[in-house]
Amino acid sequence: MITAADQKPVTVSEYLNALNASLREFHARIGGEISQLKHADSGHVYFSIKDKNDGSVLRCAMWQRTYAICGVELKEGLEVVVAGAANIYKPRGEFTFIARTVELAGAGAFERAYQELKKKLEDEGLFAEERKRPIPAFPRAIGVITSRGGEVIHDFEANLGKHGFKIKFVHSAVEGQEAALPLIRAIGMLKIKSLDALVVMRGGGSLESFQAFNNETVVRSIASFPAPVLTALGHHRDLPLAALVSDMNVSTPTAAAHALSRSSDELAHHLLRYKEHIVNRYAMEIALRRSEFERSFIAIPQRFQAILAGSAHILEVTSFAPQKFQILMDRARQTIDLLHRTIMLNNPERQFRLGFSITRQGGRVIKSVRTITKAEPLTTHFSDGVVGSAVKEINVKNVVPAKVGTQDVRSLGRAQG
């Protein structure tokens, strides 16, 4: 028999490590009243929760990051439910319950907290319709946050359709207040991605199971997300605040999938209708062209007969072409002969040979003695040479023209004067 004296002793550190290993596995939800509340400069919060029945006290701590996103402002005397696991702080041997989440307890606690936060966010304008962005008609890259287990993700993908969507999925717990931190982390991971839309969804459940979606930090993370956010968070009378702040909320994951794929489905439907229209129009055109071809085929013999008749007329006309051409040539030859005789009769050389001459003064042909001056010599052209002469005397005859115009009468009057 092995007695305690026979056991090898362990160090204090080893013993506390063993205790802490066991305590970390013992998660619990504990209700009580807050007392001895202290906010450290580091942001950590230290407090105790007291059992109102017998006054039992449990020291608790909540680290800065956890408290910042817990969604509850701790106050003395506040009834709460904390969830977490205990730990022994080795340097001082202190037993402390490390709270991971904190919820309000007592009748109407959830409703009061919900309404207070809702009014606060509403006063900031986070629920205003004018700040809501439209979900893109044809999103390509879609972020999805939900639990990996269950039917939610499968229903969503099954109803999304095969439209070439690129899904960036991030797993997160979605049940209860404990899901707030995983949700915040998941939203933060997808913020740095280039997305056309974000979908945050979960299945149905009690109002308490949706508490993470009433967490202020979760709500603000959704409000500040760079892409439009679509939530599928049930159809409770009091919608989770995350649903109110999102750009669009639907009741189920299936409805979310339809909202994203609706435009693509409609486009596919329109394309199918256009295809049918094109096929029908093409069939009509083929029928029309076939009918025209058949009519043309019937008309070919008639047109051939018309061509033959036209050919006979052409042959008849062309048979007289040489005679008509000869007649035209004879007429042209006669016209040319007449022009030749006219030119020869009016040739100045011929006139010279008949005894005529041409007199010029200053390069001008003299037609009247009235145009002659004594200042320049005259040049007279004969058939066999040229004679130059000086003007000594000019005698003008007063000859009345056969037809006297107004201008001629004035000229005659000046000459007589």
C-alpha positions in Angstrom: 0.0 0.0 0.0 1.3 3.4 -1.1 0.9 6.1 1.6 1.1 9.9 1.2 4.6 9.7 2.7 5.7 7.5 -0.2 4.5 10.0 -2.9 7.1 12.2 -4.5 6.4 15.8 -3.5 5.6 18.4 -6.2 6.5 22.0 -6.2 3.9 24.7 -5.6 4.2 25.8 -9.2 3.6 22.3 -10.5 0.6 21.9 -8.3 -0.9 25.3 -9.4 -0.2 24.4 -13.0 -2.1 21.2 -12.6 -5.0 23.0 -10.9 -5.2 25.6 -13.7 -5.2 23.0 -16.4 -8.2 21.4 -14.7 -9.9 24.7 -14.1 -9.5 25.8 -17.7 -11.6 22.9 -18.7 -14.4 23.7 -16.3 -16.4 26.4 -18.1 -19.4 27.8 -16.2 -22.1 30.4 -16.3 -22.6 32.1 -13.0 -25.2 34.6 -11.9 -24.8 37.2 -9.2 -24.7 40.8 -8.1 -21.7 42.9 -9.0 -19.7 44.4 -6.1 -16.2 45.7 -5.4 -15.9 47.0 -9.0 -12.6 48.4 -10.1 -11.4 49.7 -13.4 -7.7 49.4 -13.8 -5.5 51.9 -15.8 -4.7 49.0 -18.2 -8.4 48.8 -19.1 -8.9 45.5 -17.3 -11.9 45.3 -15.0 -11.9 43.6 -11.6 -15.0 42.9 -9.6 -16.8 40.3 -7.5 -20.2 38.7 -7.9 -22.2 38.0 -4.8 -24.8 35.4 -4.2 -27.8 37.2 -2.7 -29.0 34.1 -0.9 -26.0 33.5 1.4 -23.6 36.3 0.6 -21.0 34.0 -1.1 -18.5 36.0 -3.2 -16.5 35.1 -6.2 -13.6 37.3 -7.4 -13.8 37.9 -11.2 -11.7 39.6 -13.8 -12.4 40.7 -17.4 -9.6 41.7 -19.6 -9.6 45.0 -21.5 -10.3 43.5 -25.0 -13.1 41.4 -23.7 -14.7 44.2 -21.7 -14.5 46.6 -24.7 -16.7 44.3 -26.8 -19.0 42.7 -24.1 -21.7 45.2 -24.7 -22.5 45.7 -21.0 -21.4 48.6 -18.8 -20.7 47.1 -15.4 -22.0 48.9 -12.3 -22.2 48.2 -8.6 -25.3 46.2 -7.7 -26.0 45.2 -11.3 -27.3 41.6 -11.7 -25.4 39.8 -14.3 -24.5 36.4 -15.7 -20.8 35.9 -16.4 -19.4 33.0 -18.4 -15.8 31.7 -18.4 -13.4 29.6 -16.4 -11.4 30.0 -13.2 -7.7 30.5 -12.8 -5.3 30.7 -9.9 -2.9 33.6 -10.1 0.4 31.9 -9.1 2.4 34.9 -7.8 -0.3 35.5 -5.1 -2.2 32.3 -5.1 -5.4 34.1 -5.8 -8.4 32.3 -7.2 -10.1 34.4 -9.9 -12.9 33.7 -12.3 -11.9 35.0 -15.8 -15.1 36.2 -17.4 -15.3 35.8 -21.2 -18.8 37.3 -21.5 -21.2 39.1 -19.3 -25.0 39.4 -19.7 -27.6 41.3 -17.9 -29.8 39.2 -15.7 -33.2 39.7 -14.1 -36.7 40.2 -15.5 -36.6 42.4 -18.6 -32.9 42.8 -18.6 -32.4 41.8 -22.2 -35.2 44.1 -23.4 -33.9 47.1 -21.4 -30.4 46.7 -22.7 -31.7 46.3 -26.2 -33.8 49.4 -26.2 -31.1 51.5 -24.6 -28.5 50.6 -27.2 -31.1 50.9 -30.0 -31.9 54.4 -29.0 -28.3 55.3 -28.7 -27.4 54.0 -32.2 -30.6 55.5 -33.6 -29.7 58.9 -32.3 -26.4 58.6 -34.1 -28.2 57.9 -37.3 -26.8 54.4 -37.9 -30.3 53.1 -38.8 -31.2 55.9 -41.2 -32.4 54.8 -44.6 -30.3 57.4 -46.4 -27.1 55.7 -45.2 -28.1 52.3 -46.5 -26.3 51.2 -49.7 -27.9 49.1 -52.4 -26.8 45.5 -52.8 -24.9 45.3 -56.2 -27.1 43.8 -58.9 -24.2 41.6 -60.1 -21.8 41.0 -57.2 -18.8 38.8 -58.0 -16.8 38.6 -54.7 -19.1 37.9 -51.7 -17.9 37.5 -48.1 -19.9 35.1 -45.9 -19.8 34.9 -42.1 -21.7 32.1 -40.4 -21.1 28.8 -38.6 -19.4 26.0 -40.5 -21.8 23.4 -39.1 -25.5 23.1 -39.7 -27.6 23.6 -42.7 -27.3 27.4 -43.0 -24.2 27.5 -45.3 -25.5 24.6 -47.4 -28.9 26.2 -47.9 -27.2 29.4 -48.9 -24.9 27.9 -51.5 -27.6 25.6 -52.9 -29.9 28.6 -53.6 -27.1 31.0 -54.8 -27.0 29.4 -58.3 -24.2 28.9 -60.6 -23.4 32.4 -61.6 -19.7 32.5 -61.1 -19.7 34.0 -57.6 -16.4 34.0 -55.7 -17.3 33.2 -52.1 -14.8 34.1 -49.3 -16.1 32.2 -46.3 -15.1 32.9 -42.7 -16.3 30.6 -39.9 -17.7 32.2 -36.7 -19.7 31.1 -33.8 -23.2 32.7 -34.0 -24.9 31.4 -30.9 -25.3 33.5 -27.7 -23.3 36.3 -26.2 -20.1 34.3 -26.5 -20.2 34.7 -30.3 -19.6 38.5 -30.2 -15.8 38.2 -30.3 -15.6 35.6 -33.1 -18.0 37.7 -35.1 -15.9 40.8 -34.6 -12.8 38.9 -35.7 -14.5 37.5 -38.7 -15.7 40.9 -39.9 -12.2 42.3 -39.3 -10.7 39.6 -41.5 -13.0 40.3 -44.4 -12.6 44.1 -44.1 -9.2 43.9 -45.8 -10.6 41.8 -48.7 -11.9 43.3 -51.9 -15.6 42.4 -51.7 -18.7 43.5 -53.5 -21.0 42.5 -50.6 -20.9 40.8 -47.2 -23.4 38.3 -45.9 -23.8 37.7 -42.1 -26.3 35.0 -41.3 -27.5 32.3 -38.9 -30.5 30.0 -38.5 -33.5 30.6 -36.3 -33.4 30.5 -32.5 -34.6 32.2 -29.3 -34.1 35.9 -28.8 -31.4 35.2 -26.2 -29.4 33.2 -28.8 -29.1 36.3 -31.0 -27.5 38.4 -28.3 -24.2 38.6 -30.1 -25.9 40.4 -32.9 -27.0 43.1 -30.3 -23.5 43.6 -29.2 -22.5 47.3 -29.8 -19.1 46.5 -31.2 -20.5 43.9 -33.6 -23.1 46.4 -34.8 -20.6 49.2 -35.3 -18.3 46.8 -37.2 -21.1 46.0 -39.6 -22.0 49.7 -40.0 -18.4 50.6 -40.9 -17.9 47.7 -43.3 -16.6 49.0 -46.6 -19.0 47.0 -48.8 -22.8 46.7 -48.6 -23.8 44.2 -45.9 -26.7 41.8 -46.2 -27.9 40.1 -43.0 -30.2 37.0 -42.6 -31.0 37.1 -38.9 -34.6 35.8 -38.6 -37.9 37.6 -38.3 -38.3 38.4 -34.6 -40.5 41.2 -33.7 -37.4 43.0 -32.3 -34.9 42.5 -35.0 -31.2 42.2 -33.8 -29.5 45.6 -34.0 -27.1 44.1 -36.5 -30.0 43.6 -38.9 -31.2 47.1 -38.4 -27.8 48.6 -39.2 -27.2 46.4 -42.2 -27.9 47.7 -45.7 -30.5 44.9 -46.2 -32.0 42.3 -44.0 -33.9 39.1 -44.9 -35.3 36.4 -42.7 -33.4 33.3 -44.0 -30.2 32.3 -45.7 -32.3 31.1 -48.7 -33.7 34.6 -49.0 -30.2 36.1 -48.8 -29.1 33.8 -51.7 -32.0 34.9 -53.8 -31.4 38.6 -53.1 -27.8 38.2 -54.4 -28.6 36.1 -57.4 -31.9 37.7 -58.5 -30.4 40.0 -61.1 -28.3 37.2 -62.5 -31.4 34.9 -62.7 -33.4 37.7 -64.4 -30.6 38.3 -66.8 -30.4 34.6 -67.7 -34.2 34.6 -68.2 -33.9 37.6 -70.5 -31.1 36.0 -72.5 -33.2 32.9 -72.9 -36.0 35.0 -74.2 -33.7 36.9 -76.6 -32.3 33.6 -77.8 -35.8 32.3 -78.6 -36.7 35.6 -80.3 -33.6 35.3 -82.5 -34.3 31.7 -83.4 -37.9 32.5 -84.3 -36.9 35.6 -86.3 -34.3 33.5 -88.1 -36.9 30.9 -88.9 -39.2 33.6 -90.3 -36.4 35.0 -92.4 -35.6 31.6 -93.8 -39.3 31.0 -94.7 -39.5 34.4 -96.3 -36.4 33.9 -98.4 -37.6 30.4 -99.4 -40.9 31.9 -100.5 -39.1 34.6 -102.5 -36.9 32.0 -104.1 -39.8 29.9 -105.1 -41.5 32.9 -106.7 -38.3 33.9 -108.5 -38.0 30.3 -109.8 -41.5 30.4 -111.2 -40.8 33.8 -112.8 -37.5 32.7 -114.5 -39.3 31.3 -117.7 -41.3 34.5 -118.1 -38.2 36.6 -117.7 -36.3 34.4 -120.2 -39.1 34.9 -122.8 -38.9 38.6 -122.2 -35.1 38.5 -122.7 -35.5 36.6 -125.9 -38.0 39.1 -127.2 -35.6 41.9 -126.3 -32.8 40.2 -128.0 -34.8 40.0 -131.2 -35.5 43.7 -131.1 -31.8 44.4 -130.6 -30.9 42.2 -133.6 -33.5 44.1 -135.7 -32.1 47.5 -134.6 -28.5 46.5 -135.1 -29.1 45.1 -138.6 -29.7 48.7 -139.8 -26.8 50.2 -137.9 -24.3 50.2 -140.8 -26.7 52.1 -143.1 -27.5 54.7 -140.4 -23.8 55.1 -139.6 -23.0 55.8 -143.3 -25.8 58.4 -143.5 -24.4 60.1 -140.4 -20.9 60.1 -141.9 -22.1 61.6 -145.2 -23.8 64.4 -143.3 -20.7 65.1 -141.3 -18.6 65.2 -144.4 -20.9 67.7 -146.1 -20.8 69.9 -143.0 -17.0 69.9 -143.0 -16.9 70.8 -146.7 -19.2 73.7 -146.2 -17.1 75.0 -143.3 -13.9 74.6 -145.3 -15.3 76.7 -148.2 -16.5 79.3 -145.8 -13.1 79.6 -144.2 -11.4 79.8 -147.6 -13.7 82.5 -148.8 -13.0 84.6 -145.7 -9.2 84.0 -145.7 -7.4 87.4 -145.5 -4.7 86.1 -148.0 -7.4 85.5 -150.6 -8.7 89.0 -150.0 -5.2 90.4 -150.5 -5.0 88.6 -153.8 -8.3 90.2 -154.9 -6.8 93.7 -154.3 -7.9 94.3 -150.8 -5.5 95.6 -148.1 -5.5 96.1 -144.3 -4.3 99.4 -142.7 -3.2 99.6 -139.0 -2.1 102.4 -136.8 -0.6 101.6 -133.4 -1.4 97.9 -133.9 -5.1 98.7 -134.4 -7.0 97.9 -137.6 -8.3 101.1 -139.1 -12.0 100.8 -140.0 -12.8 104.6 -140.1 -10.8 107.7 -140.9 -12.2 109.1 -137.7 -9.9 106.8 -135.7 -6.7 108.0 -137.5 -4.3 110.6 -135.9 -1.4 112.5 -137.5 0.8 111.6 -134.6 1.6 108.0 -135.7 2.4 106.5 -139.1 0.2 104.0 -140.9 1.1 100.4 -141.9 -0.7 98.9 -144.9 -0.6 95.2 -145.6 -0.9 93.9 -149.2 -0.7 90.3 -150.5 3.0 90.8 -151.4 4.3 93.2 -148.7 3.8 96.1 -146.2 3.9 99.9 -146.8 4.5 102.5 -144.2 3.1 106.0 -144.6 2.8 109.3 -142.7 -0.6 111.1 -142.3 -0.6 114.6 -143.7 -4.3 115.2 -144.1 -7.6 113.7 -143.0 -10.8 114.3 -144.9 -14.0 113.0 -143.3 -17.1 112.3 -145.4 -20.5 113.2 -143.8 -22.3 109.9 -144.6 -25.6 109.1 -143.0 -25.9 105.4 -142.1 -28.8 103.5 -143.5 -30.0 102.9 -139.9 -29.3 105.7 -137.5 -29.6 105.0 -133.8 -29.7 107.6 -131.0 -25.9 107.4 -130.5 -25.2 107.8 -134.3 -27.4 110.9 -134.5 -25.4 112.5 -131.6 -22.1 111.6 -133.3 -23.3 113.1 -136.6 -24.4 116.3 -134.9 -20.9 116.7 -133.4 -19.3 116.1 -136.8 -21.5 118.8 -138.5 -20.8 121.2 -135.7 
